[in-house]
């Protein structure tokens, strides 16, 4: 175990379960507020463990490790949803404050629990059923048509645990491998949106503009803030939906409501009760970032302004290129960052300290401006260069002239 106690000066210590990039960026926000973020990480090489001053090494599935990280802190929160619900109830029973609490968090942990809650509340969502047998899936497909989307109720993220089946043949093997599944209709999408809200223990809320998210191979690649061309009425409806869900479930902290936009309106896809990839743009693009706001909310501090700092903000993830670190033959990371800074001095970089792997989120960049096409071009070109050293034709032309 590695455990470094930060000097708090009487200010709160917050425990965050998980040592990924969300903890890393939350730790940066905590520093500015004079707070200490204690991180439960599985390895000292994890993203947050590299930079946090207070690190506990352990397993989020082990109650004893959760008790160690919770000892003496003001509140326990999360950078992922994978902590067993029964362990969180045990922490609460021992007098620890958990935000969001297990009664709320289970709706982000278990997609079937979420679907039942949304149905009971009458909120918009895709047609769905719980599938335990092939007959459950085929009967559902008779109603909504093939293909059908099958999801593992727990544990899936970034496209993992999601299967699009065009007929009954693969269903038996998926059920045998994963157990009961959530079956959903394949929604005819216009695009995907995200509505983020922060909520304090006593119900104060703050919402950001609704954003458009662009997914590639199940992974978020780009985020446009605000969602371009979204009618004001639909944007307001999405924000109000997010607030209703946060209030109904008793969320404390950040809530991201991932949405499908269809020709008829919006539907709830999934929830995340933590800072979320669709909100990374808020670090430079809003008066209060999602990371600072999460800390304010779980500590029941007054929430900060969500006003945008520019008319248009684009976040692009830096996704690992085709080669692993061992096979990489392009410019070094330091060289790529050097050239990135020279060519895009107004694009902000956040690097996560991870080893390179194809498709892995290595960092993100954020560009601000007034024209979406121009701002997106800068962000995407910068992210691509950082990922794989590829210089597009426009970049090469500018450097030559």
N, C-alpha and C positions, 0 to 999 in steps of 0.2 A: 504494500500500500504506500502510495505517495500522498502526503497530506500537508499542504502548506497553509497555515492560517493567515489570512489577510488582516491588516490593521484597520479596523472599522471605525475607530473614533466614536463609537456609540451609534453609528448608522447601521441600517439593516444588513444582514447577510441573507442572500437568496440562494437556495440550492436548485440547480437545474439538472435534471436527469437526462444524460446524453451528452456526448462530447463532440458532436458534429459542428458543422459551420454555423448552425443557428445559435448554438451556445457561444461560439467564438464571437459572433457579431453582437450577441446580447452582453457578453463580457465587456466589449468595447463601449457599449452604451452605459453599462453600470459604472465604468471608470469615470465618465463625465459627471455622473450623478453622485459620486463619492461613495458608492455602494460596493460591496464585495459579492461576486458571483462565485459560489462554490459549485464545482462541476463534478458529476459522477461520470467518469470515463472508463472504458474498458482497457485502454492502452495509452501510455504517455505520448504516443505519436499521433493520437487523434487530434483533429483540427483545434478544438477548444483547449485541450490539455496542453498544447504547445504555448498558449499565451495566458491562460488563467493563472492567477496567483494562488488559488485555493482549489486543489484537485484531490479528489478521492478516487482511487482506482478500485473498480468493482463491477459487479454484474447487475443490471437493472432488473433481472429476474430473480435475484436473491434478496429476500426480505432483510437479512442481516446487513447487507451492503446498503440497502435503502435506509435502514435505521442509522447507520453510521453517517451517511451524508446528511440526514435530516437533523442530527443532534445539534441543538443550539441555534438553528437558523430561524428566521422569521417566517418563511414560507417555502414550500417545495413546489417547483414547477417543472416544465418539460421542454425538451427540444424534439421529442418524438412521442408517439402514442403507445409504445409497446410494453409499458410496465403492466404486469398482471393486476387486474382490477382488485382482486382480493388483497394484494399487498398494500394498495393505496388505502383500502378500508382499514387495514391493520395500523397503518401510520396515523390515520385520523383517530382511531380508537385509543392510540397511545398519546393523543394530545397534539399531534403535529398538524399544522395548517397546510392543506394541499390545494393548489389553484392551477387549473380547474380541478374541482373535486371529482371523485370517481363516478358519482351519479351523472355528472355532465360528460366527463371524458369518455365514458363507455360508448357514447354516440359517435365519437370519432374513432374508437377502437373497433367497433363491430358494425358493419354495414347493415346487417339485418336489424339490429336494434335501432339504428337510425331510420331505416325505411318504415318500421312500425310506428316510431314516434312522429314522423312526418305525416303518415297516413292518419294517425289519431288527431293531429292538429289541422288536417285539411290543407297542408302546404303542397305546392306543385312539385311533382317528381315523376320520373319515368314509371311506366307500368312495370311491375316486378312480382316475383314470387320466391318463396324458399324452395329450393330443389334438393330433394333427398334421393330421388330415383330418376331413371331415364324418362319414365312416364310423366313425372312432374314437368320436365323440360319440354317434352314433345307436346303435352297438353297446353303449356304456356305458348309454345310456338304456333300452335293452331289458332290462338287468339291474336297474337301480335305479328306473326310471320317470322320466317328465318331471314337473316341470321339473328341469333340470340347472344347476348353478352352474359357470360358467366364470370362471377367474381368470388374469390375467397372472402368470407366475411371478415376475417382478421388478417393483419400482417402485410397486405399488399400496399405498394407505393411505387411511384414512377413507372407505372405500367405493369409492375409485377403482380401476379395473382389475378390478371384480367385475361379472359379468353373469349375470342369471338368465334362461335361455332356456327357453321352453315348447314348443319344437319345433325342427326342423333349419333353418328358413328363415334365421335371422340368423347361423348358424354360419360359413358361408363368408366372409362379410364380416369377422367378428371374427378369424378365422384369418389372413385376408389383411392385416388392419391390425396385428395383434399378434404373429403367428407362433405357434409351439406354445403351447398353453394347458394349464392344470391343470383337469381336469373333476372335479367332486365331486358326490356325491349331495346333495340338499337335505335337511338334517337336520331332523327334527321336534323343534323346540326346546321345552324347558321355559323356559329362560332362558340368558343368557350369563354366564360367570364369569371371574374372573382370579385366578391364583395367582402371587404374586411371591416370588422368592427372590434373595438376594444370595450370591455365592460368591467366595471369595478365591483367589489362585493355588494355594494348597496345600490347598484343599478345605474350608475352614471355610464353613459355610452359615448363613443366617438367613432365616426365613420369616415373613411377615405373615399375618394371617387372610385367608382366601379372601373375595373381594368379588363382589358382583353388579354387572354393568355394563348400563346401559340405552342402547341405540343408537337414534338417529333419523336416517334417511336415510344410514346407514352411518357416522355420526359419534357418538362417545361423548357422551352428554348428561348422564348421572347415574351415580354410583357409590355403592353402599351397603356400608358396612363395619360388622360382618361381613355376609356374604350372609345375608339373613333366611330363617329356616326351613331352612337347609341342615343335613341330618343330620350329626352329628359324624363318623361313619364316612366319609361322602363328602367332608367337608372335609379330613379327614386324608389320604384317598386322593389328593385333588387336590394337597395340599402335597407328599406323597411323590412323586407324579408329576413335579412341578416340580423337586424335588431330583434325581431320577434323570436327568432330561433335562439339567440343569445339569452334573452329574457326567459323564455319558456324552459330552457334547459339549465338555467342558472350558471352560465359560463362566467368564469372570472379569468381575465387575461385576454389574449388575442383569439379571435375566431375568424377563420377564412371559410367562406361559403363558396365552394366551387360550383359554378352554374353552367347549364347548357342553355344557350339561346336558340330558340326554334322560331319558325314562322309565326307561331301562336303566342310566344312570350318566353318565359324563363322556367327552368326546372332545376331542382337541387340535385347535384351529382354527389358530392362528398363534403365532409367537414374536416377542418384541421383546427385544433384548439391549442395554438402555439403560433409563434411567428412562422411565416409561410413564404415559399419562393415567389408567390405572386405579389408580395409586399416588399421585396428587396429594393425596389425603386424608391421607397420612401426615405431611405437614408439621405440621399441628396435631393429628392424630389418633393419632400413634404417638410413642413415646419417641425413635425415630430415624427421620428421614424417608428416603424412597428416595434422595433426592439426596445427603444426607450418607453414606448407606450405600454408594452407588455409589463415592464417593470413597474411603471406607475400604477397599472391596473391591479396587479397581484398584491402590491403594497397598499392599495386603497389611497394612493395619492390622487390629487386632481389630475385629470387627463389633459394632454397637450393639444395644441391646434393641429388640425390635419390639412390645413391650407397648402395647396401646391406651391412650389417655388418657381415654377415655369409653366407655360401653357401646355407643353408636351414633354413627357418623360418616357424614355424607352430603356428597359433593362434587357440585356442579352446574357444568357448563361455561357460561360466558357466550358464547353464539353470536351472531354478527352478525345483526341484524334484517333486515327486508325491504329496507331502503333502504341505498344506499351512503353514504359520508361526504358526498359532494357533494349528495345528495338528502335528507339527514336534516333533518327539520323539527321534531324533538322537543327535549326539554331537552338542554343541553350535557352532555358527559361529566363535567365538573367538578360541574355541578348534580346529575347522577344519583348520583355518588359521595357528594356531600354528603348527599342525602336517604337514600341507602342506609345510610350510617353512623349517621344519626339514628334510623332505624327498626329497623335490625338491628345493634345495637352488639356483639352477641356472634357475629356471622357474619363470618368472615375473608375478605378479598378479596385476590386476586393478579391484578394487571393486567399484560398482556404487552407493552404499548407498540406494538400493531399498528394499522394503519389499518382502519377498519370496512369489512366486505364481507359480503354475505349468507352465512350459514352458517359464517363464519370463527370459529375459537376466539380470542376476544379476551381471555379471562381465565377464572378460576374462583373459586367461593366454596366455603367449607367451614363446615358447621354441626355442632355436637356436642350430645349430650343422651342421654336414656334411652329415648325413645319414637320409633320410626322414622317414624310418620305425622307427628308434630309436627316432628321435625327435618327431614324431607324438605320439608314445607310451607314452612319458613323458607328453606331453601336454594334451592328452585325459585323461590319468589316473588322473592327477592333477585336471583337470576341473571336472571330475566325482566325485572325493572325495569332492571337495568344494561344489558341488551341493547337494549331498545327503548322504555324509558320507560313501559311499560304497568303500571298500578297495578291489581291485582286487587280484587274487591269486598271481600274480607276486610280488605285493607290500607286501603282507603278508609274502611270502617266504623270501624276502630280509630282512624284519624286524626280522624274527625269526633266521636268520643265519648271 
